[in-house]
């Protein structure tokens, strides 16, 4: 296994062999020290005025939230359940933003209970917050703006600058602000612009961030809004193939410093919301091979878990990196540290569900793959376990294994406690 390929997995060959020997498959395993190191690495290259908020939706596992809370992270939440999970992990509302295009009253109550900064997506959010907020001072909120131009993303997942269910279109933001001014218990003092997903080009991200500050300048100069927070969203990408480049976070941090220097009018804080960049490389998904077949020229490997465990490849068409482990031997196929060679052949990974939709991606896997071998999918610490169709066909959910600094593993499952009363 070439080093550039094994680098796409949270654990090295020896640790993967150990994990697959110790834990019944299927399971997800996460490296908490790696999560801590990634947070510190990103924090170290960012300007002091840039706050770092972990996007909980990427992976809401309680041990992971506890790890980031201990590092002083802010949190980006999008449901009452996520708010509750962050509070249980030691996070605080003063370091929390709350987003979502269709917030329920329960969601808004949870955000207010925690003291989170709510990002409003329309006048309806303002109206309901005006009714719910009982504090002596106006409630400070941020408005999410959908830019008319000047934003782009490599893969159209968030939506770039086109039609969007999120936020207020830039063309009607003046009208929105005029309407919002009628609700005196709510004050717009922040801005959010989120325009990309899994972007590997720091320059493209910085161009989008400049667009956010351009919109902020307009709100400041035209409407006199003293912005205390500009949230430029997330979108920091990770590579899913060895040939892809890694995001240059040093260039991103230096560029954000220049963006702030270019906008002397803005004296508040900038917020960055990485989720996948922090959590994806910390996790793997491991499932045993049940059977293999060739159907009309296409090779299939059937795993004991499918879209009930890992749905994202079906949704986005983007496969997670794959390798295979043979119990008692090591990584097999290609060139590996164990010296086990063998040809790699294109393979479609299918699961146990009674639907032709049950496809968990493709990859080059050993030609001699056999039942009992374990297929490992990398970059599975984000948008994996909790995004899946867990209850479909009533299979058992996979175990969640959290590996600590001492190398021990615990079977603590992802926990999402109930929302605050």
C-alpha positions as a Markdown table, in Angstrom:
| # | Residue | x | y | z |
|---|---|---|---|---|
| 1 | Unk | 0.0 | 0.0 | 0.0 |
| 2 | Unk | 1.6 | 3.3 | -1.1 |
| 3 | Unk | 2.1 | 5.8 | 1.7 |
| 4 | Unk | 0.1 | 8.4 | -0.1 |
| 5 | Unk | -2.9 | 6.0 | 0.0 |
| 6 | Unk | -2.6 | 4.8 | 3.6 |
| 7 | Unk | -2.4 | 8.5 | 4.6 |
| 8 | Unk | -6.1 | 8.7 | 3.7 |
| 9 | Unk | -6.9 | 6.5 | 6.7 |
| 10 | Unk | -7.1 | 7.4 | 10.3 |
| 11 | Unk | -5.1 | 4.5 | 11.5 |
| 12 | Unk | -1.9 | 2.8 | 10.1 |
| 13 | Unk | -1.7 | -0.8 | 9.0 |
| 14 | Unk | -0.8 | -2.3 | 12.4 |
| 15 | Unk | -3.6 | -0.4 | 14.2 |
| 16 | Unk | -6.2 | -1.4 | 11.6 |
| 17 | Unk | -5.2 | -5.0 | 12.0 |
| 18 | Unk | -5.5 | -4.7 | 15.8 |
| 19 | Unk | -8.9 | -2.9 | 15.6 |
| 20 | Unk | -10.4 | -5.4 | 13.2 |
| 21 | Unk | -9.2 | -8.2 | 15.5 |
| 22 | Unk | -10.5 | -6.7 | 18.7 |
| 23 | Unk | -14.0 | -5.4 | 17.5 |
| 24 | Unk | -16.8 | -7.2 | 15.8 |
| 25 | Unk | -17.6 | -5.7 | 12.5 |
| 26 | Unk | -19.2 | -3.6 | 11.2 |
| 27 | Unk | -17.9 | -0.6 | 13.2 |
| 28 | Unk | -16.7 | 2.9 | 13.0 |
| 29 | Unk | -13.5 | 3.8 | 14.8 |
| 30 | Unk | -12.2 | 7.3 | 15.5 |
| 31 | Unk | -8.8 | 8.7 | 16.6 |
| 32 | Unk | -9.4 | 11.4 | 19.2 |
| 33 | Unk | -5.8 | 12.5 | 19.4 |
| 34 | Unk | -5.8 | 13.1 | 15.7 |
| 35 | Unk | -8.9 | 15.3 | 16.0 |
| 36 | Unk | -7.2 | 17.3 | 18.7 |
| 37 | Unk | -4.1 | 17.7 | 16.6 |
| 38 | Unk | -6.1 | 18.9 | 13.6 |
| 39 | Unk | -7.9 | 21.5 | 15.6 |
| 40 | Unk | -4.6 | 22.8 | 17.1 |
| 41 | Unk | -3.0 | 22.8 | 13.6 |
| 42 | Unk | -5.7 | 24.9 | 12.1 |
| 43 | Unk | -6.0 | 27.2 | 15.1 |
| 44 | Unk | -2.3 | 27.9 | 15.0 |
| 45 | Unk | -2.4 | 29.3 | 11.4 |
| 46 | Unk | -5.5 | 31.5 | 11.8 |
| 47 | Unk | -5.4 | 35.2 | 12.7 |
| 48 | Unk | -6.4 | 35.9 | 16.3 |
| 49 | Unk | -9.7 | 37.5 | 15.2 |
| 50 | Unk | -10.8 | 34.3 | 13.5 |
| 51 | Unk | -12.9 | 32.1 | 15.7 |
| 52 | Unk | -13.1 | 28.4 | 15.0 |
| 53 | Unk | -16.5 | 26.8 | 15.2 |
| 54 | Unk | -16.8 | 23.0 | 14.7 |
| 55 | Unk | -19.8 | 22.1 | 12.5 |
| 56 | Unk | -21.6 | 19.5 | 14.6 |
| 57 | Unk | -23.5 | 18.1 | 11.7 |
| 58 | Unk | -20.4 | 16.5 | 10.3 |
| 59 | Unk | -20.1 | 14.2 | 13.3 |
| 60 | Unk | -22.0 | 14.8 | 16.6 |
| 61 | Unk | -20.2 | 12.0 | 18.6 |
| 62 | Unk | -20.0 | 13.1 | 22.2 |
| 63 | Unk | -16.4 | 12.1 | 22.7 |
| 64 | Unk | -15.5 | 14.2 | 19.7 |
| 65 | Unk | -17.5 | 17.2 | 20.9 |
| 66 | Unk | -15.8 | 16.9 | 24.3 |
| 67 | Unk | -12.4 | 16.9 | 22.6 |
| 68 | Unk | -13.1 | 20.1 | 20.7 |
| 69 | Unk | -14.8 | 21.8 | 23.7 |
| 70 | Unk | -11.7 | 21.1 | 25.8 |
| 71 | Unk | -9.7 | 22.9 | 23.1 |
| 72 | Unk | -11.9 | 26.0 | 23.4 |
| 73 | Unk | -13.8 | 25.5 | 20.1 |
| 74 | Unk | -17.0 | 27.3 | 19.2 |
| 75 | Unk | -19.8 | 25.1 | 17.7 |
| 76 | Unk | -22.1 | 25.5 | 14.7 |
| 77 | Unk | -25.4 | 23.8 | 15.5 |
| 78 | Unk | -28.5 | 23.2 | 13.4 |
| 79 | Unk | -31.0 | 21.5 | 15.7 |
| 80 | Unk | -32.2 | 21.4 | 19.3 |
| 81 | Unk | -30.5 | 18.0 | 19.6 |
| 82 | Unk | -27.1 | 19.4 | 18.5 |
| 83 | Unk | -27.5 | 22.2 | 21.0 |
| 84 | Unk | -28.1 | 19.7 | 23.8 |
| 85 | Unk | -25.2 | 17.5 | 22.7 |
| 86 | Unk | -22.8 | 20.5 | 22.8 |
| 87 | Unk | -23.9 | 21.6 | 26.2 |
| 88 | Unk | -23.5 | 18.0 | 27.5 |
| 89 | Unk | -20.0 | 18.0 | 26.1 |
| 90 | Unk | -19.0 | 21.1 | 27.9 |
| 91 | Unk | -19.6 | 23.7 | 25.2 |
| 92 | Unk | -21.3 | 27.0 | 26.0 |
| 93 | Unk | -23.9 | 29.1 | 24.2 |
| 94 | Unk | -21.6 | 32.1 | 24.1 |
| 95 | Unk | -19.5 | 30.0 | 21.7 |
| 96 | Unk | -22.3 | 28.7 | 19.6 |
| 97 | Unk | -24.1 | 29.7 | 16.4 |
| 98 | Unk | -27.4 | 28.2 | 15.3 |
| 99 | Unk | -28.4 | 27.8 | 11.7 |
| 100 | Unk | -31.0 | 26.2 | 9.5 |
| 101 | Unk | -33.4 | 27.1 | 6.7 |
| 102 | Unk | -36.5 | 25.8 | 8.5 |
| 103 | Unk | -36.1 | 26.2 | 12.2 |
| 104 | Unk | -38.9 | 24.9 | 14.4 |
| 105 | Unk | -40.1 | 26.8 | 17.5 |
| 106 | Unk | -38.4 | 24.0 | 19.5 |
| 107 | Unk | -35.1 | 24.7 | 17.7 |
| 108 | Unk | -35.4 | 28.4 | 18.4 |
| 109 | Unk | -36.2 | 27.8 | 22.1 |
| 110 | Unk | -33.2 | 25.6 | 22.5 |
| 111 | Unk | -30.9 | 28.2 | 20.9 |
| 112 | Unk | -32.3 | 30.9 | 23.1 |
| 113 | Unk | -32.0 | 28.6 | 26.2 |
| 114 | Unk | -28.4 | 28.1 | 25.4 |
| 115 | Unk | -27.6 | 31.7 | 24.6 |
| 116 | Unk | -26.5 | 30.9 | 21.0 |
| 117 | Unk | -26.2 | 33.4 | 18.2 |
| 118 | Unk | -29.1 | 32.6 | 15.8 |
| 119 | Unk | -28.5 | 33.0 | 12.1 |
| 120 | Unk | -31.8 | 34.1 | 10.6 |
| 121 | Unk | -32.8 | 32.9 | 7.1 |
| 122 | Unk | -35.9 | 35.1 | 6.6 |
| 123 | Unk | -38.3 | 37.5 | 8.2 |
| 124 | Unk | -40.2 | 34.6 | 9.7 |
| 125 | Unk | -37.2 | 33.8 | 12.0 |
| 126 | Unk | -37.1 | 37.4 | 13.1 |
| 127 | Unk | -40.8 | 37.5 | 13.8 |
| 128 | Unk | -40.7 | 34.4 | 16.0 |
| 129 | Unk | -37.6 | 35.4 | 17.8 |
| 130 | Unk | -39.3 | 38.8 | 18.6 |
| 131 | Unk | -42.1 | 36.8 | 20.3 |
| 132 | Unk | -39.9 | 34.3 | 22.1 |
| 133 | Unk | -37.1 | 36.6 | 23.3 |
| 134 | Unk | -37.8 | 38.0 | 26.8 |
| 135 | Unk | -34.5 | 39.7 | 27.7 |
| 136 | Unk | -34.1 | 43.3 | 28.5 |
| 137 | Unk | -31.8 | 44.0 | 25.5 |
| 138 | Unk | -32.5 | 43.4 | 21.9 |
| 139 | Unk | -31.5 | 39.9 | 20.7 |
| 140 | Unk | -28.4 | 40.1 | 18.5 |
| 141 | Unk | -28.8 | 37.9 | 15.4 |
| 142 | Unk | -26.9 | 37.3 | 12.2 |
| 143 | Unk | -28.6 | 37.3 | 8.8 |
| 144 | Unk | -27.6 | 34.6 | 6.3 |
| 145 | Unk | -27.2 | 36.1 | 2.8 |
| 146 | Unk | -27.3 | 34.1 | -0.4 |
| 147 | Unk | -24.9 | 36.0 | -2.7 |
| 148 | Unk | -25.9 | 37.1 | -6.1 |
| 149 | Unk | -22.4 | 36.6 | -7.6 |
| 150 | Unk | -18.8 | 36.1 | -6.7 |
| 151 | Unk | -19.0 | 32.7 | -5.1 |
| 152 | Unk | -18.2 | 29.3 | -6.4 |
| 153 | Unk | -17.6 | 25.7 | -5.3 |
| 154 | Unk | -15.9 | 22.8 | -7.1 |
| 155 | Unk | -18.9 | 20.4 | -6.4 |
| 156 | Unk | -22.4 | 21.9 | -6.3 |
| 157 | Unk | -23.5 | 20.7 | -2.9 |
| 158 | Unk | -24.1 | 24.0 | -1.0 |
| 159 | Unk | -25.2 | 25.7 | -4.2 |
| 160 | Unk | -22.7 | 28.5 | -4.9 |
| 161 | Unk | -24.6 | 31.6 | -5.9 |
| 162 | Unk | -27.7 | 30.1 | -7.4 |
| 163 | Unk | -31.2 | 29.6 | -6.1 |
| 164 | Unk | -31.1 | 28.4 | -2.5 |
| 165 | Unk | -33.4 | 27.3 | 0.3 |
| 166 | Unk | -30.9 | 29.0 | 2.6 |
| 167 | Unk | -30.8 | 32.6 | 3.7 |
| 168 | Unk | -32.0 | 35.9 | 2.1 |
| 169 | Unk | -31.1 | 36.5 | -1.5 |
| 170 | Unk | -28.7 | 39.4 | -1.8 |
| 171 | Unk | -31.0 | 41.2 | -4.2 |
| 172 | Unk | -33.7 | 41.6 | -1.5 |
| 173 | Unk | -31.6 | 42.1 | 1.6 |
| 174 | Unk | -32.5 | 45.8 | 1.7 |
| 175 | Unk | -36.2 | 44.8 | 1.8 |
| 176 | Unk | -35.5 | 42.2 | 4.5 |
| 177 | Unk | -33.6 | 44.7 | 6.7 |
| 178 | Unk | -36.4 | 47.2 | 6.4 |
| 179 | Unk | -38.9 | 44.6 | 7.5 |
| 180 | Unk | -36.7 | 43.4 | 10.3 |
| 181 | Unk | -36.4 | 46.9 | 11.7 |
| 182 | Unk | -40.0 | 46.8 | 12.8 |
| 183 | Unk | -39.2 | 44.1 | 15.4 |
| 184 | Unk | -37.4 | 46.0 | 18.1 |
| 185 | Unk | -36.6 | 43.0 | 20.3 |
| 186 | Unk | -34.3 | 41.7 | 17.6 |
| 187 | Unk | -31.2 | 43.4 | 16.1 |
| 188 | Unk | -29.3 | 42.3 | 13.1 |
| 189 | Unk | -25.6 | 42.7 | 14.0 |
| 190 | Unk | -24.0 | 39.8 | 12.2 |
| 191 | Unk | -23.7 | 38.2 | 8.7 |
| 192 | Unk | -23.3 | 34.7 | 7.5 |
| 193 | Unk | -22.3 | 33.7 | 3.9 |
| 194 | Unk | -21.7 | 30.0 | 3.3 |
| 195 | Unk | -20.9 | 29.3 | -0.3 |
| 196 | Unk | -18.8 | 26.1 | -0.7 |
| 197 | Unk | -18.5 | 22.5 | 0.4 |
| 198 | Unk | -15.3 | 20.3 | 0.5 |
| 199 | Unk | -13.2 | 22.8 | -1.3 |
| 200 | Unk | -9.5 | 21.9 | -1.7 |
| 201 | Unk | -8.4 | 25.2 | -3.2 |
| 202 | Unk | -7.5 | 27.9 | -0.6 |
| 203 | Unk | -7.7 | 30.6 | -3.2 |
| 204 | Unk | -11.3 | 29.7 | -4.1 |
| 205 | Unk | -12.3 | 29.8 | -0.4 |
| 206 | Unk | -10.6 | 33.1 | 0.1 |
| 207 | Unk | -12.4 | 34.6 | -3.0 |
| 208 | Unk | -15.7 | 33.5 | -1.3 |
| 209 | Unk | -14.6 | 35.0 | 1.9 |
| 210 | Unk | -13.9 | 38.3 | 0.2 |
| 211 | Unk | -17.5 | 38.2 | -1.2 |
| 212 | Unk | -18.8 | 37.8 | 2.3 |
| 213 | Unk | -16.9 | 40.9 | 3.4 |
| 214 | Unk | -18.1 | 42.8 | 0.3 |
| 215 | Unk | -21.7 | 42.1 | 1.4 |
| 216 | Unk | -20.8 | 43.1 | 4.9 |
| 217 | Unk | -19.4 | 46.4 | 3.8 |
| 218 | Unk | -22.6 | 47.1 | 2.0 |
| 219 | Unk | -24.6 | 46.4 | 5.1 |
| 220 | Unk | -22.3 | 48.6 | 7.1 |
| 221 | Unk | -22.2 | 51.6 | 4.7 |
| 222 | Unk | -25.8 | 51.5 | 3.4 |
| 223 | Unk | -27.6 | 50.5 | 6.6 |
| 224 | Unk | -25.2 | 51.6 | 9.3 |
| 225 | Unk | -24.9 | 48.1 | 10.8 |
| 226 | Unk | -21.9 | 47.7 | 13.0 |
| 227 | Unk | -21.2 | 44.0 | 12.4 |
| 228 | Unk | -19.7 | 42.3 | 15.4 |
| 229 | Unk | -19.5 | 38.9 | 13.6 |
| 230 | Unk | -19.1 | 37.8 | 10.0 |
| 231 | Unk | -19.4 | 34.1 | 9.6 |
| 232 | Unk | -17.8 | 32.9 | 6.3 |
| 233 | Unk | -18.9 | 29.3 | 6.8 |
| 234 | Unk | -17.0 | 26.2 | 6.3 |
| 235 | Unk | -16.2 | 24.3 | 3.1 |
| 236 | Unk | -12.6 | 23.3 | 4.1 |
| 237 | Unk | -12.1 | 20.1 | 2.1 |
| 238 | Unk | -10.4 | 16.8 | 2.5 |
| 239 | Unk | -9.1 | 14.6 | -0.3 |
| 240 | Unk | -10.9 | 11.3 | -1.0 |
| 241 | Unk | -8.2 | 10.0 | -3.4 |
| 242 | Unk | -4.4 | 9.9 | -3.2 |
| 243 | Unk | -4.1 | 11.9 | -6.4 |
| 244 | Unk | -6.0 | 14.9 | -5.0 |
| 245 | Unk | -4.2 | 17.8 | -3.4 |
| 246 | Unk | -4.5 | 18.6 | 0.3 |
| 247 | Unk | -6.0 | 21.9 | 1.3 |
| 248 | Unk | -3.2 | 24.4 | 2.2 |
| 249 | Unk | -4.4 | 25.6 | 5.5 |
| 250 | Unk | -1.4 | 27.8 | 6.0 |
| 251 | Unk | -2.2 | 29.7 | 2.8 |
| 252 | Unk | -5.8 | 29.9 | 4.0 |
| 253 | Unk | -4.8 | 31.4 | 7.3 |
| 254 | Unk | -2.4 | 33.9 | 5.7 |
| 255 | Unk | -5.1 | 34.8 | 3.2 |
| 256 | Unk | -7.7 | 35.5 | 5.9 |
| 257 | Unk | -5.2 | 37.8 | 7.5 |
| 258 | Unk | -5.0 | 39.8 | 4.3 |
| 259 | Unk | -8.8 | 39.8 | 3.9 |
| 260 | Unk | -9.1 | 41.4 | 7.3 |
| 261 | Unk | -6.4 | 44.0 | 6.5 |
| 262 | Unk | -8.3 | 44.8 | 3.3 |
| 263 | Unk | -11.5 | 45.5 | 5.3 |
| 264 | Unk | -10.5 | 48.1 | 7.9 |
| 265 | Unk | -14.1 | 49.1 | 8.4 |
| 266 | Unk | -14.7 | 45.7 | 10.0 |
| 267 | Unk | -13.6 | 45.5 | 13.6 |
| 268 | Unk | -15.6 | 42.5 | 14.8 |
| 269 | Unk | -14.7 | 38.8 | 14.7 |
| 270 | Unk | -14.6 | 36.4 | 11.7 |
| 271 | Unk | -16.0 | 32.9 | 12.2 |
| 272 | Unk | -14.9 | 29.9 | 10.3 |
| 273 | Unk | -17.0 | 26.7 | 10.5 |
| 274 | Unk | -15.0 | 23.6 | 9.5 |
| 275 | Unk | -16.6 | 20.3 | 10.1 |
| 276 | Unk | -15.3 | 17.7 | 7.6 |
| 277 | Unk | -11.8 | 19.0 | 7.7 |
| 278 | Unk | -11.6 | 18.4 | 11.5 |
| 279 | Unk | -13.5 | 15.2 | 11.7 |
| 280 | Unk | -13.3 | 13.2 | 8.4 |
| 281 | Unk | -9.6 | 12.1 | 8.7 |
| 282 | Unk | -10.2 | 10.9 | 12.2 |
| 283 | Unk | -12.5 | 8.0 | 11.3 |
| 284 | Unk | -12.7 | 4.7 | 9.4 |
| 285 | Unk | -15.6 | 2.3 | 8.7 |
| 286 | Unk | -14.8 | -1.4 | 8.8 |
| 287 | Unk | -17.1 | -4.1 | 7.4 |
| 288 | Unk | -16.5 | -7.7 | 6.5 |
| 289 | Unk | -16.9 | -9.2 | 3.0 |
| 290 | Unk | -19.9 | -11.5 | 2.9 |
| 291 | Unk | -19.5 | -12.6 | -0.8 |
| 292 | Unk | -18.2 | -11.5 | -4.1 |
| 293 | Unk | -19.5 | -11.9 | -7.7 |
| 294 | Unk | -19.1 | -10.7 | -11.2 |
| 295 | Unk | -22.3 | -9.6 | -13.0 |
| 296 | Unk | -22.2 | -8.9 | -16.7 |
| 297 | Unk | -18.6 | -7.7 | -16.5 |
| 298 | Unk | -18.9 | -5.7 | -13.2 |
| 299 | Unk | -17.3 | -6.9 | -10.1 |
| 300 | Unk | -19.3 | -6.6 | -6.9 |
| 301 | Unk | -18.2 | -7.1 | -3.3 |
| 302 | Unk | -21.1 | -7.5 | -0.8 |
| 303 | Unk | -20.5 | -6.1 | 2.6 |
| 304 | Unk | -22.4 | -6.7 | 5.9 |
| 305 | Unk | -23.2 | -3.0 | 6.0 |
| 306 | Unk | -24.5 | -0.7 | 3.3 |
| 307 | Unk | -26.3 | 2.6 | 3.0 |
| 308 | Unk | -27.8 | 1.9 | 6.4 |
| 309 | Unk | -24.3 | 2.7 | 7.7 |
| 310 | Unk | -22.8 | 4.8 | 4.9 |
| 311 | Unk | -25.1 | 6.8 | 2.7 |
| 312 | Unk | -23.0 | 9.7 | 1.5 |
| 313 | Unk | -21.4 | 8.0 | -1.5 |
| 314 | Unk | -24.9 | 7.3 | -2.9 |
| 315 | Unk | -26.0 | 10.9 | -2.3 |
| 316 | Unk | -23.0 | 12.7 | -3.7 |
| 317 | Unk | -21.5 | 10.2 | -6.1 |
| 318 | Unk | -18.2 | 10.6 | -4.2 |
| 319 | Unk | -16.6 | 7.4 | -3.0 |
| 320 | Unk | -14.7 | 7.1 | 0.2 |
| 321 | Unk | -11.1 | 5.7 | -0.1 |
| 322 | Unk | -10.9 | 1.9 | 0.3 |
| 323 | Unk | -8.4 | -0.7 | 1.3 |
| 324 | Unk | -8.7 | -4.3 | 2.5 |
| 325 | Unk | -7.4 | -6.1 | 5.6 |
| 326 | Unk | -7.0 | -9.8 | 6.0 |
| 327 | Unk | -7.3 | -10.9 | 9.6 |
| 328 | Unk | -4.0 | -12.2 | 10.9 |
| 329 | Unk | -2.1 | -10.9 | 7.8 |
| 330 | Unk | -2.6 | -7.2 | 7.3 |
| 331 | Unk | -3.4 | -4.9 | 4.5 |
| 332 | Unk | -3.7 | -6.8 | 1.2 |
| 333 | Unk | -3.4 | -5.9 | -2.4 |
| 334 | Unk | -1.0 | -3.5 | -4.0 |
| 335 | Unk | 2.1 | -2.7 | -2.0 |
| 336 | Unk | 1.7 | -2.9 | 1.8 |
| 337 | Unk | 3.9 | -2.9 | 4.8 |
| 338 | Unk | 3.1 | -6.5 | 5.4 |
| 339 | Unk | 4.5 | -7.4 | 2.0 |
| 340 | Unk | 1.3 | -8.9 | 0.8 |
| 341 | Unk | 0.9 | -8.0 | -2.9 |
| 342 | Unk | -1.7 | -8.8 | -5.5 |
| 343 | Unk | -3.6 | -7.1 | -8.2 |
| 344 | Unk | -6.1 | -4.4 | -7.5 |
| 345 | Unk | -9.2 | -4.4 | -9.7 |
| 346 | Unk | -12.2 | -1.9 | -9.9 |
| 347 | Unk | -14.9 | -2.9 | -7.5 |
| 348 | Unk | -18.4 | -1.8 | -6.7 |
| 349 | Unk | -19.2 | -2.1 | -3.0 |
| 350 | Unk | -22.8 | -3.2 | -2.2 |
| 351 | Unk | -24.5 | -3.8 | 1.1 |
| 352 | Unk | -27.1 | -6.3 | 2.5 |
| 353 | Unk | -30.2 | -4.2 | 1.8 |
| 354 | Unk | -33.0 | -5.4 | -0.5 |
| 355 | Unk | -32.7 | -2.5 | -2.9 |
| 356 | Unk | -30.5 | -1.8 | -5.9 |
| 357 | Unk | -29.8 | 1.6 | -4.3 |
| 358 | Unk | -27.6 | -0.1 | -1.7 |
| 359 | Unk | -24.2 | 1.0 | -3.1 |
| 360 | Unk | -21.5 | 2.4 | -0.8 |
| 361 | Unk | -19.1 | 3.4 | -3.5 |
| 362 | Unk | -16.4 | 2.0 | -5.7 |
| 363 | Unk | -12.7 | 1.4 | -5.3 |
| 364 | Unk | -9.7 | -0.6 | -6.4 |
| 365 | Unk | -9.6 | -3.7 | -4.2 |
| 366 | Unk | -7.6 | -7.0 | -4.3 |
| 367 | Unk | -8.6 | -9.5 | -7.0 |
| 368 | Unk | -8.4 | -12.3 | -4.4 |
| 369 | Unk | -10.7 | -10.6 | -1.9 |
| 370 | Unk | -12.7 | -13.3 | -0.1 |
| 371 | Unk | -15.4 | -13.7 | 2.6 |
| 372 | Unk | -14.1 | -12.7 | 6.0 |
| 373 | Unk | -11.7 | -10.1 | 4.7 |
| 374 | Unk | -12.4 | -6.6 | 6.0 |
| 375 | Unk | -13.0 | -3.6 | 3.7 |
| 376 | Unk | -11.9 | -0.3 | 5.4 |
| 377 | Unk | -13.3 | 3.0 | 4.2 |
| 378 | Unk | -11.3 | 6.1 | 5.1 |
| 379 | Unk | -12.2 | 9.7 | 5.7 |
| 380 | Unk | -15.3 | 8.3 | 7.5 |
| 381 | Unk | -15.2 | 10.6 | 10.5 |
| 382 | Unk | -17.6 | 13.0 | 8.8 |
| 383 | Unk | -21.0 | 12.6 | 7.1 |
| 384 | Unk | -21.0 | 8.9 | 7.7 |
| 385 | Unk | -22.7 | 7.1 | 10.6 |
| 386 | Unk | -25.3 | 9.7 | 11.6 |
| 387 | Unk | -26.1 | 10.6 | 8.0 |
| 388 | Unk | -27.0 | 7.0 | 7.1 |
| 389 | Unk | -30.4 | 5.2 | 6.8 |
| 390 | Unk | -29.9 | 3.4 | 10.1 |
| 391 | Unk | -33.3 | 2.0 | 10.5 |
| 392 | Unk | -33.9 | 0.7 | 7.0 |
| 393 | Unk | -34.5 | -3.1 | 7.1 |
| 394 | Unk | -33.9 | -3.0 | 10.9 |
| 395 | Unk | -30.3 | -4.2 | 10.8 |
| 396 | Unk | -28.2 | -3.5 | 14.0 |
| 397 | Unk | -26.4 | -0.2 | 13.9 |
| 398 | Unk | -22.6 | -0.3 | 13.8 |
| 399 | Unk | -20.5 | 0.0 | 16.9 |
| 400 | Unk | -18.8 | 3.4 | 17.5 |
| 401 | Unk | -15.2 | 2.9 | 18.8 |
| 402 | Unk | -13.4 | 5.9 | 20.2 |
| 403 | Unk | -9.7 | 5.5 | 20.5 |
| 404 | Unk | -7.9 | 7.6 | 23.1 |
| 405 | Unk | -4.3 | 8.7 | 23.5 |
| 406 | Unk | -3.3 | 5.5 | 25.3 |
| 407 | Unk | -4.4 | 3.4 | 22.4 |
| 408 | Unk | -7.4 | 1.9 | 24.4 |
| 409 | Unk | -10.8 | 1.7 | 22.7 |
| 410 | Unk | -14.2 | 2.3 | 24.1 |
| 411 | Unk | -17.6 | 1.3 | 22.7 |
| 412 | Unk | -19.3 | 4.6 | 23.6 |
| 413 | Unk | -21.9 | 5.2 | 21.0 |
| 414 | Unk | -22.7 | 8.5 | 19.4 |
| 415 | Unk | -25.0 | 10.3 | 21.9 |
| 416 | Unk | -27.6 | 12.9 | 21.1 |
| 417 | Unk | -29.5 | 13.7 | 24.3 |
| 418 | Unk | -32.9 | 15.5 | 24.4 |
| 419 | Unk | -33.1 | 19.2 | 23.9 |
| 420 | Unk | -33.3 | 21.6 | 26.9 |
| 421 | Unk | -36.7 | 22.2 | 28.3 |
